[in-house]
Amino acid sequence: MLVLSRKKDEKIVIGDSIKLMVIEIRGDKVRLGIEAPRDVSVHREEVYDAIRRESTSEPQS
């Protein structure tokens, strides 16, 4: 895992088309802004896990 330190308003670039920006730091929470192409899905991990569980539990036709 790559670990980076960023301050408010600083960005991280992933590939040529994804940017993460630290919007706000408040206590133990960090707000991130994410710029990504529309064809790249972006989810919180718990949402992503729920989507995967739901898609694997659907009956096959």
Biopython code that builds the backbone (N, CA, C, O; Angstrom):
import numpy as np
from Bio.PDB.StructureBuilder import StructureBuilder

atoms = [
    (1, "MET", "N", (0.845, -1.174, 0.000)),
    (1, "MET", "CA", (0.000, 0.000, 0.000)),
    (1, "MET", "C", (0.893, 1.240, 0.000)),
    (1, "MET", "O", (1.828, 1.344, 0.793)),
    (2, "LEU", "N", (0.602, 2.143, -0.868)),
    (2, "LEU", "CA", (1.288, 3.434, -0.903)),
    (2, "LEU", "C", (0.590, 4.372, 0.075)),
    (2, "LEU", "O", (-0.632, 4.516, 0.027)),
    (3, "VAL", "N", (1.343, 5.005, 0.953)),
    (3, "VAL", "CA", (0.784, 5.946, 1.916)),
    (3, "VAL", "C", (1.358, 7.325, 1.613)),
    (3, "VAL", "O", (2.576, 7.498, 1.573)),
    (4, "LEU", "N", (0.488, 8.298, 1.403)),
    (4, "LEU", "CA", (0.895, 9.664, 1.079)),
    (4, "LEU", "C", (0.311, 10.633, 2.094)),
    (4, "LEU", "O", (-0.779, 10.408, 2.619)),
    (5, "SER", "N", (1.021, 11.692, 2.363)),
    (5, "SER", "CA", (0.507, 12.762, 3.215)),
    (5, "SER", "C", (0.119, 13.932, 2.321)),
    (5, "SER", "O", (0.855, 14.287, 1.400)),
    (6, "ARG", "N", (-1.027, 14.524, 2.590)),
    (6, "ARG", "CA", (-1.497, 15.683, 1.830)),
    (6, "ARG", "C", (-2.101, 16.671, 2.802)),
    (6, "ARG", "O", (-2.635, 16.280, 3.839)),
    (7, "LYS", "N", (-2.021, 17.943, 2.476)),
    (7, "LYS", "CA", (-2.671, 18.994, 3.243)),
    (7, "LYS", "C", (-3.932, 19.427, 2.512)),
    (7, "LYS", "O", (-4.162, 19.040, 1.366)),
    (8, "LYS", "N", (-4.743, 20.229, 3.181)),
    (8, "LYS", "CA", (-5.975, 20.731, 2.575)),
    (8, "LYS", "C", (-5.654, 21.390, 1.229)),
    (8, "LYS", "O", (-4.673, 22.121, 1.093)),
    (9, "ASP", "N", (-6.494, 21.115, 0.257)),
    (9, "ASP", "CA", (-6.405, 21.637, -1.110)),
    (9, "ASP", "C", (-5.287, 21.009, -1.949)),
    (9, "ASP", "O", (-5.082, 21.422, -3.091)),
    (10, "GLU", "N", (-4.571, 20.036, -1.420)),
    (10, "GLU", "CA", (-3.558, 19.335, -2.213)),
    (10, "GLU", "C", (-4.198, 18.117, -2.878)),
    (10, "GLU", "O", (-5.177, 17.563, -2.377)),
    (11, "LYS", "N", (-3.631, 17.712, -4.011)),
    (11, "LYS", "CA", (-4.219, 16.631, -4.798)),
    (11, "LYS", "C", (-3.271, 15.443, -4.943)),
    (11, "LYS", "O", (-2.057, 15.557, -4.769)),
    (12, "ILE", "N", (-3.864, 14.315, -5.262)),
    (12, "ILE", "CA", (-3.168, 13.104, -5.665)),
    (12, "ILE", "C", (-3.717, 12.740, -7.033)),
    (12, "ILE", "O", (-4.929, 12.781, -7.240)),
    (13, "VAL", "N", (-2.850, 12.387, -7.966)),
    (13, "VAL", "CA", (-3.264, 12.027, -9.320)),
    (13, "VAL", "C", (-3.038, 10.533, -9.517)),
    (13, "VAL", "O", (-1.964, 10.013, -9.217)),
    (14, "ILE", "N", (-4.061, 9.849, -10.023)),
    (14, "ILE", "CA", (-3.979, 8.416, -10.311)),
    (14, "ILE", "C", (-4.150, 8.253, -11.811)),
    (14, "ILE", "O", (-5.191, 8.605, -12.366)),
    (15, "GLY", "N", (-3.125, 7.719, -12.466)),
    (15, "GLY", "CA", (-3.174, 7.599, -13.916)),
    (15, "GLY", "C", (-3.288, 8.970, -14.545)),
    (15, "GLY", "O", (-2.813, 9.960, -13.988)),
    (16, "ASP", "N", (-3.919, 9.025, -15.708)),
    (16, "ASP", "CA", (-4.074, 10.285, -16.420)),
    (16, "ASP", "C", (-5.409, 10.961, -16.170)),
    (16, "ASP", "O", (-5.611, 12.102, -16.585)),
    (17, "SER", "N", (-6.334, 10.265, -15.490)),
    (17, "SER", "CA", (-7.693, 10.795, -15.475)),
    (17, "SER", "C", (-8.381, 10.821, -14.118)),
    (17, "SER", "O", (-9.557, 11.177, -14.050)),
    (18, "ILE", "N", (-7.702, 10.461, -13.038)),
    (18, "ILE", "CA", (-8.344, 10.463, -11.724)),
    (18, "ILE", "C", (-7.558, 11.369, -10.791)),
    (18, "ILE", "O", (-6.339, 11.249, -10.667)),
    (19, "LYS", "N", (-8.278, 12.284, -10.131)),
    (19, "LYS", "CA", (-7.662, 13.193, -9.172)),
    (19, "LYS", "C", (-8.428, 13.133, -7.855)),
    (19, "LYS", "O", (-9.659, 13.157, -7.841)),
    (20, "LEU", "N", (-7.693, 13.055, -6.756)),
    (20, "LEU", "CA", (-8.260, 13.106, -5.415)),
    (20, "LEU", "C", (-7.765, 14.384, -4.762)),
    (20, "LEU", "O", (-6.575, 14.695, -4.825)),
    (21, "MET", "N", (-8.661, 15.121, -4.140)),
    (21, "MET", "CA", (-8.272, 16.372, -3.484)),
    (21, "MET", "C", (-8.774, 16.374, -2.052)),
    (21, "MET", "O", (-9.922, 16.011, -1.795)),
    (22, "VAL", "N", (-7.929, 16.777, -1.125)),
    (22, "VAL", "CA", (-8.334, 16.921, 0.266)),
    (22, "VAL", "C", (-9.131, 18.216, 0.368)),
    (22, "VAL", "O", (-8.581, 19.304, 0.192)),
    (23, "ILE", "N", (-10.409, 18.099, 0.647)),
    (23, "ILE", "CA", (-11.311, 19.250, 0.718)),
    (23, "ILE", "C", (-11.315, 19.854, 2.115)),
    (23, "ILE", "O", (-11.285, 21.073, 2.282)),
    (24, "GLU", "N", (-11.353, 18.973, 3.122)),
    (24, "GLU", "CA", (-11.465, 19.459, 4.492)),
    (24, "GLU", "C", (-10.923, 18.411, 5.442)),
    (24, "GLU", "O", (-11.080, 17.212, 5.212)),
    (25, "ILE", "N", (-10.283, 18.864, 6.510)),
    (25, "ILE", "CA", (-9.821, 17.987, 7.581)),
    (25, "ILE", "C", (-10.456, 18.514, 8.859)),
    (25, "ILE", "O", (-10.234, 19.659, 9.252)),
    (26, "ARG", "N", (-11.249, 17.664, 9.499)),
    (26, "ARG", "CA", (-11.934, 18.088, 10.720)),
    (26, "ARG", "C", (-11.843, 16.942, 11.727)),
    (26, "ARG", "O", (-12.509, 15.918, 11.575)),
    (27, "GLY", "N", (-11.024, 17.123, 12.744)),
    (27, "GLY", "CA", (-10.851, 16.066, 13.747)),
    (27, "GLY", "C", (-10.266, 14.824, 13.099)),
    (27, "GLY", "O", (-9.208, 14.877, 12.472)),
    (28, "ASP", "N", (-10.966, 13.703, 13.256)),
    (28, "ASP", "CA", (-10.488, 12.449, 12.687)),
    (28, "ASP", "C", (-11.125, 12.129, 11.333)),
    (28, "ASP", "O", (-11.038, 10.992, 10.869)),
    (29, "LYS", "N", (-11.764, 13.117, 10.691)),
    (29, "LYS", "CA", (-12.401, 12.904, 9.392)),
    (29, "LYS", "C", (-11.756, 13.764, 8.327)),
    (29, "LYS", "O", (-11.367, 14.907, 8.567)),
    (30, "VAL", "N", (-11.653, 13.183, 7.146)),
    (30, "VAL", "CA", (-11.113, 13.883, 5.978)),
    (30, "VAL", "C", (-12.165, 13.836, 4.886)),
    (30, "VAL", "O", (-12.689, 12.765, 4.579)),
    (31, "ARG", "N", (-12.484, 14.978, 4.295)),
    (31, "ARG", "CA", (-13.396, 15.021, 3.148)),
    (31, "ARG", "C", (-12.551, 15.069, 1.886)),
    (31, "ARG", "O", (-11.650, 15.898, 1.754)),
    (32, "LEU", "N", (-12.855, 14.169, 0.965)),
    (32, "LEU", "CA", (-12.118, 14.084, -0.294)),
    (32, "LEU", "C", (-13.024, 14.451, -1.452)),
    (32, "LEU", "O", (-14.206, 14.106, -1.463)),
    (33, "GLY", "N", (-12.468, 15.146, -2.418)),
    (33, "GLY", "CA", (-13.144, 15.384, -3.687)),
    (33, "GLY", "C", (-12.504, 14.466, -4.719)),
    (33, "GLY", "O", (-11.282, 14.324, -4.750)),
    (34, "ILE", "N", (-13.307, 13.853, -5.552)),
    (34, "ILE", "CA", (-12.806, 12.893, -6.535)),
    (34, "ILE", "C", (-13.260, 13.304, -7.921)),
    (34, "ILE", "O", (-14.455, 13.457, -8.174)),
    (35, "GLU", "N", (-12.306, 13.481, -8.814)),
    (35, "GLU", "CA", (-12.596, 13.724, -10.229)),
    (35, "GLU", "C", (-12.202, 12.463, -10.986)),
    (35, "GLU", "O", (-11.047, 12.038, -10.948)),
    (36, "ALA", "N", (-13.167, 11.872, -11.671)),
    (36, "ALA", "CA", (-12.907, 10.652, -12.436)),
    (36, "ALA", "C", (-13.836, 10.619, -13.641)),
    (36, "ALA", "O", (-14.912, 11.216, -13.610)),
    (37, "PRO", "N", (-13.432, 9.927, -14.702)),
    (37, "PRO", "CA", (-14.322, 9.796, -15.854)),
    (37, "PRO", "C", (-15.621, 9.106, -15.454)),
    (37, "PRO", "O", (-15.653, 8.341, -14.489)),
    (38, "ARG", "N", (-16.680, 9.377, -16.190)),
    (38, "ARG", "CA", (-17.994, 8.790, -15.872)),
    (38, "ARG", "C", (-17.988, 7.265, -15.922)),
    (38, "ARG", "O", (-18.797, 6.623, -15.252)),
    (39, "ASP", "N", (-17.086, 6.679, -16.708)),
    (39, "ASP", "CA", (-17.070, 5.217, -16.820)),
    (39, "ASP", "C", (-16.297, 4.553, -15.677)),
    (39, "ASP", "O", (-16.185, 3.327, -15.648)),
    (40, "VAL", "N", (-15.769, 5.329, -14.748)),
    (40, "VAL", "CA", (-15.076, 4.791, -13.579)),
    (40, "VAL", "C", (-16.013, 4.921, -12.381)),
    (40, "VAL", "O", (-16.385, 6.028, -11.994)),
    (41, "SER", "N", (-16.391, 3.785, -11.799)),
    (41, "SER", "CA", (-17.282, 3.860, -10.638)),
    (41, "SER", "C", (-16.457, 4.156, -9.389)),
    (41, "SER", "O", (-15.354, 3.640, -9.214)),
    (42, "VAL", "N", (-17.022, 5.001, -8.525)),
    (42, "VAL", "CA", (-16.365, 5.390, -7.281)),
    (42, "VAL", "C", (-17.369, 5.175, -6.156)),
    (42, "VAL", "O", (-18.460, 5.744, -6.176)),
    (43, "HIS", "N", (-17.001, 4.352, -5.173)),
    (43, "HIS", "CA", (-17.893, 4.036, -4.057)),
    (43, "HIS", "C", (-17.101, 4.029, -2.764)),
    (43, "HIS", "O", (-15.896, 3.778, -2.767)),
    (44, "ARG", "N", (-17.781, 4.306, -1.651)),
    (44, "ARG", "CA", (-17.196, 4.016, -0.345)),
    (44, "ARG", "C", (-17.061, 2.497, -0.250)),
    (44, "ARG", "O", (-17.839, 1.767, -0.863)),
    (45, "GLU", "N", (-16.082, 2.021, 0.512)),
    (45, "GLU", "CA", (-15.828, 0.578, 0.563)),
    (45, "GLU", "C", (-17.049, -0.223, 1.002)),
    (45, "GLU", "O", (-17.317, -1.286, 0.442)),
    (46, "GLU", "N", (-17.793, 0.265, 1.993)),
    (46, "GLU", "CA", (-18.948, -0.505, 2.477)),
    (46, "GLU", "C", (-20.036, -0.588, 1.414)),
    (46, "GLU", "O", (-20.736, -1.598, 1.335)),
    (47, "VAL", "N", (-20.194, 0.438, 0.603)),
    (47, "VAL", "CA", (-21.164, 0.410, -0.493)),
    (47, "VAL", "C", (-20.694, -0.568, -1.568)),
    (47, "VAL", "O", (-21.485, -1.363, -2.075)),
    (48, "TYR", "N", (-19.414, -0.511, -1.913)),
    (48, "TYR", "CA", (-18.849, -1.420, -2.908)),
    (48, "TYR", "C", (-19.033, -2.880, -2.467)),
    (48, "TYR", "O", (-19.426, -3.729, -3.266)),
    (49, "ASP", "N", (-18.747, -3.160, -1.197)),
    (49, "ASP", "CA", (-18.908, -4.523, -0.677)),
    (49, "ASP", "C", (-20.366, -4.976, -0.762)),
    (49, "ASP", "O", (-20.633, -6.125, -1.114)),
    (50, "ALA", "N", (-21.304, -4.094, -0.447)),
    (50, "ALA", "CA", (-22.729, -4.438, -0.521)),
    (50, "ALA", "C", (-23.144, -4.722, -1.967)),
    (50, "ALA", "O", (-23.903, -5.656, -2.226)),
    (51, "ILE", "N", (-22.651, -3.927, -2.894)),
    (51, "ILE", "CA", (-22.957, -4.152, -4.311)),
    (51, "ILE", "C", (-22.422, -5.506, -4.747)),
    (51, "ILE", "O", (-23.118, -6.248, -5.440)),
    (52, "ARG", "N", (-21.214, -5.836, -4.361)),
    (52, "ARG", "CA", (-20.623, -7.137, -4.730)),
    (52, "ARG", "C", (-21.401, -8.289, -4.121)),
    (52, "ARG", "O", (-21.667, -9.287, -4.792)),
    (53, "ARG", "N", (-21.774, -8.155, -2.829)),
    (53, "ARG", "CA", (-22.556, -9.219, -2.181)),
    (53, "ARG", "C", (-23.887, -9.416, -2.904)),
    (53, "ARG", "O", (-24.312, -10.547, -3.143)),
    (54, "GLU", "N", (-24.530, -8.322, -3.245)),
    (54, "GLU", "CA", (-25.831, -8.398, -3.916)),
    (54, "GLU", "C", (-25.695, -9.044, -5.298)),
    (54, "GLU", "O", (-26.534, -9.857, -5.686)),
    (55, "SER", "N", (-24.665, -8.695, -6.025)),
    (55, "SER", "CA", (-24.498, -9.239, -7.379)),
    (55, "SER", "C", (-24.122, -10.710, -7.362)),
    (55, "SER", "O", (-24.443, -11.431, -8.306)),
    (56, "THR", "N", (-23.440, -11.184, -6.302)),
    (56, "THR", "CA", (-23.078, -12.596, -6.233)),
    (56, "THR", "C", (-24.211, -13.444, -5.670)),
    (56, "THR", "O", (-24.221, -14.660, -5.859)),
    (57, "SER", "N", (-25.179, -12.812, -4.972)),
    (57, "SER", "CA", (-26.279, -13.593, -4.400)),
    (57, "SER", "C", (-27.475, -13.679, -5.331)),
    (57, "SER", "O", (-28.433, -14.386, -5.020)),
    (58, "GLU", "N", (-27.453, -12.978, -6.477)),
    (58, "GLU", "CA", (-28.573, -13.039, -7.406)),
    (58, "GLU", "C", (-28.613, -14.414, -8.061)),
    (58, "GLU", "O", (-27.579, -14.937, -8.477)),
    (59, "PRO", "N", (-29.816, -15.004, -8.155)),
    (59, "PRO", "CA", (-29.947, -16.327, -8.784)),
    (59, "PRO", "C", (-29.603, -16.239, -10.286)),
    (59, "PRO", "O", (-29.932, -15.268, -10.968)),
    (60, "GLN", "N", (-28.947, -17.264, -10.751)),
    (60, "GLN", "CA", (-28.597, -17.337, -12.174)),
    (60, "GLN", "C", (-29.809, -17.784, -12.981)),
    (60, "GLN", "O", (-30.526, -18.691, -12.558)),
    (61, "SER", "N", (-30.051, -17.166, -14.133)),
    (61, "SER", "CA", (-31.204, -17.534, -14.973)),
    (61, "SER", "C", (-30.811, -18.580, -15.975)),
    (61, "SER", "O", (-31.643, -19.018, -16.770)),
]
sb = StructureBuilder()
sb.init_structure("model")
sb.init_model(0)
sb.init_chain("A")
sb.init_seg("    ")
for serial, (resi, resn, name, xyz) in enumerate(atoms, 1):
    if name == "N":
        sb.init_residue(resn, " ", resi, " ")
    sb.init_atom(name, np.array(xyz, "f"), 0.0, 1.0, " ", f" {name:<3s}", serial, name[0])
structure = sb.get_structure()
